[in-house]
Amino acid sequence: MIKTNNLNKIFRTDEVETTALNLVSLEIKQGEFVSIMGPSGCGKSTLLNILGLLDNPTEGEYYFMDNEVSGFSEKQRAKLRKHNIGFVFQNFNLIDELNVFENVELPLIYLGISHSERKKRVEEILEKMQIIHRKKHFPLQLSGGQQQRVAVARAVIARPKLILADEPTGNLDSAHGEEVMIMLDELNQEGTTIIIVTHSQRDADYGRRIIRLFDGQIITEQIKQGQIL
């Protein structure tokens, strides 16, 4: 599903040049659950943004579903994202002016899904996420755990092949954080490819493979049983 060859990402200002990613090569197969770990500033979120087609690398190749996409325009990336990728962010990124139902429905509107099909799908996913009783509430009326459940529902409503989660439990207590990780694990068992960026070893252990970054480079890849690849 994903393959990168020697990805570099350099951020430049008038005075400073910062290398966020340095010769990153990796491969992620359909149906995997991969955790990316490393200290702050090591390039985790930059890598996730490139894998999620939110940004392009400065150099290197990126193959997404057999397409070489490293030089795609924003319009091309947006089209590919819309049909294939769901995002879960640490800060939820819900729209305060929309209620729970409307927040989750939004990706389906962009895809041109009919009203009746949207209603059916949204109610099904809200039931699954155990948040249907809050469907008319607004984000600010929900707890952090409830907001993250809504964010996960919105990420999966269009049935994407890939879910990218950036510190998905970072703003949650341990109980609500575990709920979110269990939901991601269940989605993975149903066939969805999951990639998470996390500081938490507990969260990372839900992955079948852990990639560790340091100073923009992959330093180890470890399968769940502890074998270094």
Phi, psi and chi 1 to 4 in degrees:
 res  aa     phi    psi   chi1   chi2   chi3   chi4
   1 MET       -  -43.3  171.2  176.8 -103.1      -
   2 ILE  -129.9  134.6  -76.3  172.9      -      -
   3 LYS  -147.1  131.3 -176.6  176.9 -179.0 -179.8
   4 THR  -122.5  145.4   72.6      -      -      -
   5 ASN  -125.6  113.5  -68.6  -41.8      -      -
   6 ASN    51.6   49.5  -64.0  -32.7      -      -
   7 LEU   -69.6  131.2  -76.9 -169.2      -      -
   8 ASN  -121.1  143.7  -75.2  -17.0      -      -
   9 LYS  -136.2  118.2 -177.3   64.5  180.0 -179.8
  10 ILE  -119.5  128.1  -61.3  171.0      -      -
  11 PHE  -101.9  128.4  -65.6  100.8      -      -
  12 ARG  -121.6  138.2  -65.4 -176.0  175.9   93.2
  13 THR  -121.5 -176.6   66.1      -      -      -
  14 ASP   -60.7  -29.9  -69.7  -20.0      -      -
  15 GLU  -114.7  -21.6  -60.8  176.8   -4.7      -
  16 VAL  -131.0  141.7  179.4      -      -      -
  17 GLU  -121.3  122.1 -177.2  176.0  -76.9      -
  18 THR  -118.7  126.2  -57.3      -      -      -
  19 THR   -91.6  109.1  -60.1      -      -      -
  20 ALA   -87.2  -35.0      -      -      -      -
  21 LEU  -130.9  140.0  -64.6  176.0      -      -
  22 ASN  -134.9  101.6 -174.5   12.7      -      -
  23 LEU    55.9   53.0  -60.2  176.4      -      -
  24 VAL   -88.1  118.3  171.6      -      -      -
  25 SER  -122.9  126.7  -62.9      -      -      -
  26 LEU  -154.6  165.0   58.7   82.7      -      -
  27 GLU  -138.8  133.0 -171.8  166.8   -7.5      -
  28 ILE  -129.0  122.9  -63.2  171.6      -      -
  29 LYS   -89.2  156.5  -65.2 -177.7  173.4   64.6
  30 GLN   -54.3  131.3  174.1   69.6   40.0      -
  31 GLY    90.2   -1.4      -      -      -      -
  32 GLU   -76.4  159.7  -82.3 -159.8   89.6      -
  33 PHE  -123.0  107.8 -169.4  140.4      -      -
  34 VAL  -117.4  132.9  176.2      -      -      -
  35 SER  -107.6  135.3  -56.7      -      -      -
  36 ILE  -113.3  122.3  -59.5  173.6      -      -
  37 MET  -123.2  164.2  -63.3 -168.2   74.5      -
  38 GLY   154.9  164.3      -      -      -      -
  39 PRO   -68.5  165.2   25.1  -33.5      -      -
  40 SER   -57.0  137.5  -64.0      -      -      -
  41 GLY    83.8    7.9      -      -      -      -
  42 CYS   -86.7   -7.8   72.8      -      -      -
  43 GLY   109.4    5.9      -      -      -      -
  44 LYS   -59.8  -52.8  -58.9 -172.6  -56.9  -63.3
  45 SER   -68.6  -33.8  -67.6      -      -      -
  46 THR   -61.5  -43.9  -60.6      -      -      -
  47 LEU   -63.2  -42.8  177.6   57.6      -      -
  48 LEU   -63.0  -39.7 -157.9   71.2      -      -
  49 ASN   -63.2  -37.6  -74.6  -18.5      -      -
  50 ILE   -71.2  -44.5  -69.2  173.2      -      -
  51 LEU   -61.4  -33.0  -63.2 -177.6      -      -
  52 GLY   -86.7    6.9      -      -      -      -
  53 LEU    62.1   29.1  -57.9  170.8      -      -
  54 LEU   -90.3  -14.3  -63.6  172.6      -      -
  55 ASP  -152.8  161.1 -161.6    0.8      -      -
  56 ASN  -106.6  149.1  -79.2  -24.2      -      -
  57 PRO   -71.7  158.9   27.9  -34.1      -      -
  58 THR   -72.9  -40.2  -53.9      -      -      -
  59 GLU  -144.6  162.4  -63.7  174.1  -38.4      -
  60 GLY   103.2  174.7      -      -      -      -
  61 GLU  -113.0  142.5  -61.4  173.5  -35.9      -
  62 TYR  -134.0  115.8  175.1   26.5      -      -
  63 TYR  -103.5  120.3  -66.5   88.3      -      -
  64 PHE  -119.1  116.3  179.7   72.3      -      -
  65 MET    50.9   48.0  -63.6  175.0   60.2      -
  66 ASP    70.9    6.2  -63.1  -35.9      -      -
  67 ASN  -103.2  132.4  -65.9  -59.1      -      -
  68 GLU   -82.7  110.5 -149.7  -68.9  -58.3      -
  69 VAL  -114.3    6.1  -61.9      -      -      -
  70 SER   -61.8  -26.1   60.5      -      -      -
  71 GLY  -108.3   14.9      -      -      -      -
  72 PHE   -62.8  147.7  -90.5   26.7      -      -
  73 SER   -74.0  166.6   66.7      -      -      -
  74 GLU   -60.7  -38.0  170.1   51.7   28.9      -
  75 LYS   -63.0  -43.5 -175.7  176.0 -179.3 -179.9
  76 GLN   -65.7  -42.3  -69.7  172.0  -52.1      -
  77 ARG   -64.1  -41.3  -64.2 -160.1  -49.7  -92.5
  78 ALA   -62.2  -41.0      -      -      -      -
  79 LYS   -62.7  -43.2 -177.7  177.8  179.5 -179.4
  80 LEU   -68.0  -41.3 -149.2   47.9      -      -
  81 ARG   -59.7  -47.6  -79.0 -162.2  -52.0  -91.3
  82 LYS   -56.5  -36.1 -176.5  168.1   67.4  171.7
  83 HIS   -96.4  -10.1  -67.7  -80.0      -      -
  84 ASN  -132.1  -18.6  -63.4  -71.1      -      -
  85 ILE  -127.7  135.2  -56.4  174.4      -      -
  86 GLY  -115.8  145.3      -      -      -      -
  87 PHE  -119.3  139.3  -64.8   90.1      -      -
  88 VAL  -124.3  121.0 -179.1      -      -      -
  89 PHE  -108.3  156.1  -60.8   99.0      -      -
  90 GLN   -59.4  -38.5  177.4  177.5   -7.1      -
  91 ASN   -95.8   18.8  -65.2  -39.3      -      -
  92 PHE    71.1  -47.3  -43.7  133.4      -      -
  93 ASN    56.6   35.6  -76.7   14.4      -      -
  94 LEU   -80.7  157.0  -59.6  175.5      -      -
  95 ILE   -92.8  115.2  -61.0  172.9      -      -
  96 ASP   -60.7  -30.6  -69.2  -21.2      -      -
  97 GLU   -79.9   -9.3  -65.5   76.1   20.7      -
  98 LEU  -107.0  143.5  -59.3 -179.0      -      -
  99 ASN   -77.5  179.2   64.1   30.9      -      -
 100 VAL   -57.6  -48.9  165.7      -      -      -
 101 PHE   -57.6  -46.1 -173.8   98.7      -      -
 102 GLU   -68.3  -36.9  -67.9  164.0  -20.7      -
 103 ASN   -61.1  -45.1  -95.7  -76.0      -      -
 104 VAL   -71.8  -32.1  175.7      -      -      -
 105 GLU   -70.4  -25.3 -179.5 -174.1   34.0      -
 106 LEU   -53.3  -47.3 -156.3   54.2      -      -
 107 PRO   -59.5  -32.0  -23.4   34.5      -      -
 108 LEU   -71.4  -32.4  -60.3 -177.6      -      -
 109 ILE   -63.8  -43.9  -66.7  175.0      -      -
 110 TYR   -61.9  -29.8  -69.4  146.3      -      -
 111 LEU   -85.7   -3.8  -71.0  172.1      -      -
 112 GLY    76.2   24.0      -      -      -      -
 113 ILE   -71.6  143.5  -55.3  -64.0      -      -
 114 SER   -65.0  157.1   69.9      -      -      -
 115 HIS   -58.7  -44.7  174.9   76.6      -      -
 116 SER   -66.1  -39.8   58.9      -      -      -
 117 GLU   -68.6  -37.7  178.0   66.2   12.0      -
 118 ARG   -60.8  -46.9  -66.6 -160.1  -52.0  -93.4
 119 LYS   -60.1  -43.5 -175.4  174.6 -173.4  -64.6
 120 LYS   -62.8  -48.6  176.5 -173.4  172.5 -173.3
 121 ARG   -65.7  -42.8  -78.0 -149.4 -145.5  173.5
 122 VAL   -64.2  -44.4  172.4      -      -      -
 123 GLU   -66.3  -35.9  -69.6 -172.6  -14.9      -
 124 GLU   -63.4  -45.7  -78.0  178.0   -4.6      -
 125 ILE   -73.1  -33.8 -162.6   65.6      -      -
 126 LEU   -67.4  -34.6  -68.3 -179.7      -      -
 127 GLU   -63.0  -46.5  -75.3  -83.2   10.4      -
 128 LYS   -62.0  -38.3 -177.4  173.5 -176.9  177.0
 129 MET   -85.1    1.9  -62.9  -64.5  170.8      -
 130 GLN    58.0   44.3  -60.1  177.6    9.1      -
 131 ILE  -133.0   10.5 -162.0   73.8      -      -
 132 ILE   -60.1  -31.9 -173.0   73.6      -      -
 133 HIS   -69.9   -9.6   60.6  -65.5      -      -
 134 ARG  -111.0   16.9  -63.6  -77.5 -167.2  174.8
 135 LYS   -64.4  -23.5   69.8  177.4 -177.3  177.9
 136 LYS   -96.6   -0.9  -63.9  -60.9 -177.0 -175.2
 137 HIS   -82.2  157.7  -72.8   68.6      -      -
 138 PHE   -98.5  156.6  -68.9   86.6      -      -
 139 PRO   -50.1  -40.6  -31.4   37.3      -      -
 140 LEU   -70.4   -9.8  -64.8  178.6      -      -
 141 GLN   -93.3    3.0  -63.4  173.5  -58.3      -
 142 LEU  -110.5  155.8  -55.1  176.8      -      -
 143 SER   -73.0  168.1   69.3      -      -      -
 144 GLY   -59.0  -42.8      -      -      -      -
 145 GLY   -63.1  -39.9      -      -      -      -
 146 GLN   -67.1  -39.9  -70.1  170.0  -28.3      -
 147 GLN   -62.6  -39.3  -71.8 -173.0   61.9      -
 148 GLN   -70.1  -33.1 -166.1   61.1  -60.4      -
 149 ARG   -63.5  -40.5  -88.4 -175.1  -89.6  168.9
 150 VAL   -63.2  -41.3  175.5      -      -      -
 151 ALA   -63.3  -39.5      -      -      -      -
 152 VAL   -66.0  -42.4  172.6      -      -      -
 153 ALA   -58.8  -44.3      -      -      -      -
 154 ARG   -63.4  -36.9 -177.3 -174.6   57.6 -171.0
 155 ALA   -66.4  -32.4      -      -      -      -
 156 VAL  -103.3   -5.5  -56.1      -      -      -
 157 ILE   -61.0  -32.3 -171.2   68.6      -      -
 158 ALA   -88.3    8.9      -      -      -      -
 159 ARG    55.7   55.4  -60.7  168.0 -175.6  164.9
 160 PRO   -71.3  158.1   29.9  -36.7      -      -
 161 LYS   -78.6  -23.4  -62.5  177.4  177.5   67.3
 162 LEU  -135.1  133.6  171.4   66.0      -      -
 163 ILE  -117.3  128.6  -67.9  177.4      -      -
 164 LEU  -110.5  127.1  -58.5  175.8      -      -
 165 ALA  -124.9  119.8      -      -      -      -
 166 ASP  -102.1  105.5 -167.4   -4.7      -      -
 167 GLU    47.6   57.2  -61.3  -75.7    0.6      -
 168 PRO   -65.6  -16.4   26.0  -36.0      -      -
 169 THR  -113.5    9.6   68.8      -      -      -
 170 GLY   -60.6  -29.5      -      -      -      -
 171 ASN  -106.3   17.9  -75.8  -30.4      -      -
 172 LEU  -118.1  153.5  -55.7  176.3      -      -
 173 ASP   -72.8  171.7   59.9   39.0      -      -
 174 SER   -62.2  -38.8   58.1      -      -      -
 175 ALA   -66.1  -48.5      -      -      -      -
 176 HIS   -68.9  -33.3  -73.6  125.4      -      -
 177 GLY   -62.7  -41.0      -      -      -      -
 178 GLU   -64.7  -37.7 -172.2  173.2    8.8      -
 179 GLU   -57.7  -45.6  -77.6 -178.9   18.4      -
 180 VAL   -64.1  -43.1  168.6      -      -      -
 181 MET   -66.2  -36.4  -67.4  -50.7  -57.9      -
 182 ILE   -64.0  -40.5  -71.4  170.4      -      -
 183 MET   -62.8  -43.0  -78.0 -170.9  -76.5      -
 184 LEU   -64.4  -38.8  -69.1  174.8      -      -
 185 ASP   -63.8  -40.7 -172.0   53.0      -      -
 186 GLU   -64.6  -40.9  -71.5  172.9  -10.7      -
 187 LEU   -62.6  -38.6  -70.4  165.9      -      -
 188 ASN   -63.9  -41.6  175.5 -113.0      -      -
 189 GLN   -65.0  -23.4  -69.3  178.6   36.6      -
 190 GLU   -84.4   -3.2  -67.1  169.0    3.7      -
 191 GLY   116.9   -5.5      -      -      -      -
 192 THR   -78.8  134.5  -54.9      -      -      -
 193 THR   -76.1  131.6  -53.9      -      -      -
 194 ILE  -122.1  132.0  -51.3  -76.3      -      -
 195 ILE  -127.4  123.5  -56.7  173.8      -      -
 196 ILE  -119.3  147.0   69.3  164.9      -      -
 197 VAL  -106.9  129.2  157.5      -      -      -
 198 THR  -154.5  151.4 -178.1      -      -      -
 199 HIS   -91.0  -13.6  -77.3   94.0      -      -
 200 SER   -89.4  120.6  165.8      -      -      -
 201 GLN   -64.2  -36.7 -175.0   65.7   54.4      -
 202 ARG   -60.1  -45.2 -175.8 -164.1   65.1 -179.6
 203 ASP   -67.0  -41.7  -69.6   -5.2      -      -
 204 ALA   -60.4  -32.3      -      -      -      -
 205 ASP   -68.3  -11.8  -76.4  -20.0      -      -
 206 TYR   -70.9  -23.6  -81.2   88.7      -      -
 207 GLY   -73.2  154.8      -      -      -      -
 208 ARG   -83.9  -16.2  -48.0  -65.3 -179.2  -99.2
 209 ARG  -145.1  139.4  179.5  155.7   56.9  113.2
 210 ILE  -119.4  121.9  -60.7  174.2      -      -
 211 ILE  -104.2  126.9  -64.5  172.2      -      -
 212 ARG  -108.3  129.3  -64.7 -176.3 -173.0  -86.2
 213 LEU  -107.3  148.1  -69.8 -176.4      -      -
 214 PHE  -150.5  126.1 -173.3   76.5      -      -
 215 ASP    51.4   42.4  -74.6  -11.0      -      -
 216 GLY    78.3    7.1      -      -      -      -
 217 GLN  -123.9  148.4  -66.2 -178.7  -56.9      -
 218 ILE   -75.6  123.9  -66.6  175.3      -      -
 219 ILE  -104.1  -30.8   54.8  172.1      -      -
 220 THR  -148.3  154.7   63.4      -      -      -
 221 GLU  -128.0  128.0  -67.3 -170.3   43.4      -
 222 GLN  -132.7  129.1 -176.6  177.8   21.1      -
 223 ILE   -79.4  166.6   64.9  170.9      -      -
 224 LYS   -59.5  -34.4 -164.6  169.6 -174.7  179.3
 225 GLN   -73.4  -10.3  -69.8   82.5   -7.6      -
 226 GLY   107.4    1.9      -      -      -      -
 227 GLN   -80.6  129.5  177.2 -175.1  -13.8      -
 228 ILE   -78.7  129.1  -58.0  -64.0      -      -
 229 LEU   -80.3      -  -61.6  177.4      -      -
